[in-house]
Amino acid sequence: MSLLTIDQLSIRFGDVRAVDKVSLSVAEGEVLGLVGESGSGKSTLGRAVCGLESPAAGQIEIAGRPLPKRFTAATFRKQAALVQMVFQDAYSAMNPRMTLLESLCEPLRLQGKQRGREESLALDWLDRIGLPRRFATRYPHELSGGQRQRLGIARAFITEPKLVICDEPVSALDVSVQAQIINLLQQLQRDTGVAMVFIAHDLAVVRHLAERTAVMYHGRIVELGGRDLFASPRHPYTQALVAANPGAGRELLESKSLLPPAAEGCAYRRRCRFATEACRAGEPLLSDVGGQRLVACDRLAEIEKS
């Protein structure tokens, strides 16, 4: 059953199409990866699901409930009960004047959950994320980056949401700490059964975590598939992304990577080694190409025959 449904979602910042006609679904308990270069729109899409960005068009539904067009304090609390976010910069998402105990109790009190048990549950969560209980009286600035991210994860999971959006949660951490945080997220997801959208540059991390992965370029999804997507990428952009990204968040290194997206036709055509004049004709639609794979390339069959 679909928990998250995104239908023809568009988000614009002035003349920039940050997200352009994206349709996507996430099932209950599923882990979906969302990858692409910086500026591809993946973080904006994640923020929109949390109600932190306003769509220009389209609709988002979570558990069958449409996202409100305008948020009040009450509707935002209802939304927060369904979906939470783990941010890349955990420190900026916290109140620096709150202790760890207060920071963990805050979302419970805002949503009226576990009344009278907030502090007990918060201490249990310190154990669960691997922080000593004596840290309860510490402040965020007294923690390391990895410890702050553990706290951010606990704040997202403690209210038992249906969906957690993880926006580059390990990209600012040392490699050794990244592995610890990934293992923690994976364990919590298995224990709670929460659905998760994992946004990242590092394809190796997404491949490890996600059951399906969506690849974004210039605000649009160009490929969507299961775990075999990384072994057999079919869209030219996905192929370039996989070839240039063997690990640790490397960006595309191809010689044409600095060329801006095309304004007409296929946005990727200026960088695509397979592009022809026919690619100017119109924006390719995401189509089922078999094997539970969706690809947005009008020349795919022709390319794969050659």
Order of alpha helices (4+ residues) and beta strands (2+ residues): beta-beta-beta-alpha-beta-beta-alpha-beta-alpha-alpha-alpha-beta-alpha-beta-alpha-beta-beta-alpha-beta-beta-alpha
